Structure formats: structure tokens, C-alpha cells
Amino acid sequence: MSELRVKSRWKALDIHVLVVASEGYCGDWAAYIGAVDGDSHDFEWEEVLDHGSKLPKQVAEVLFPDFAKEFSWRE
């Protein structure tokens, strides 16, 4: 993924499932979900950001309400 990541944060929903919110280069945001091995979330979150499935806006806003207040949603 080539966009500049200004602000990103991840949460583990399970040892093998991460969700990641990330601000885009133009002040918007989106969140992604993906399966991971669960060996090191501190590194695995980047794989979810690059290759995970985009969450629906309504789900992402529940998981990352601070992003929803700070940035506009990336369509």
C-alpha cells in the first residue's frame, strides 16, 4: 500500500483476528479486518492493513469512535 500512514491503531478481536484503523493521506480513514497467526500482533497488524477486508462504516465507527470523530470516512 503506497499511501502515507499518518495515524494507525489496531485491536485484537481474538488472538487470530485483528482490526486496524488508519488515517489516509488526505485526512480520511477506514478500518480493515483480517486473520493472523497470532504470533506478534505488533507486526501482524500491517499485513491486515495492507491485505485485510474493509469494514463497513457502521462497524468501524463502533470499534474506533475516536477516528470517526476526527476524520471523514474513506468511501
PEMOGI-V932027 format. One record per residue. PHI is phi in degrees with one decimal (* if undefined). NEAR is the number of other C-alpha atoms within 12 Angstrom. Layout:
# PEMOGI-V932027
<<PHI/NEAR> <PHI/NEAR>>
This chain:
# PEMOGI-V932027
<<*/14> <-97.4/8> <-74.3/16> <-71.7/15> <-99.9/22> <-79.0/16> <-142.1/23> <-139.0/27> <-148.9/30> <-122.1/31> <-137.2/27> <-92.4/26> <-88.7/17> <-161.5/16> <-58.5/18> <-109.7/20> <-135.0/26> <-117.2/37> <-119.4/41> <-132.7/42> <-106.9/45> <-146.7/41> <-77.3/29> <-87.3/25> <-69.7/19> <-114.0/17> <80.6/21> <-102.7/25> <-150.9/38> <-155.2/42> <-131.9/43> <-131.5/37> <-127.3/34> <-164.7/32> <-86.3/26> <-134.1/26> <-68.5/19> <88.8/19> <-80.6/14> <-157.6/16> <-58.5/26> <-61.9/19> <-112.5/17> <-68.8/28> <-60.6/34> <-66.6/27> <-66.0/25> <-65.3/35> <-62.0/35> <-79.0/23> <-131.5/20> <-76.3/24> <-90.1/21> <-68.4/26> <-78.2/28> <-64.1/20> <-54.1/22> <-63.1/15> <-73.1/19> <-61.1/30> <-65.1/25> <-69.9/17> <-76.5/26> <-133.2/29> <-63.7/21> <-68.0/19> <-65.4/29> <-62.5/25> <-78.9/15> <-93.4/17> <-128.6/24> <-86.6/21> <-74.9/27> <-84.0/23> <-73.1/12>>
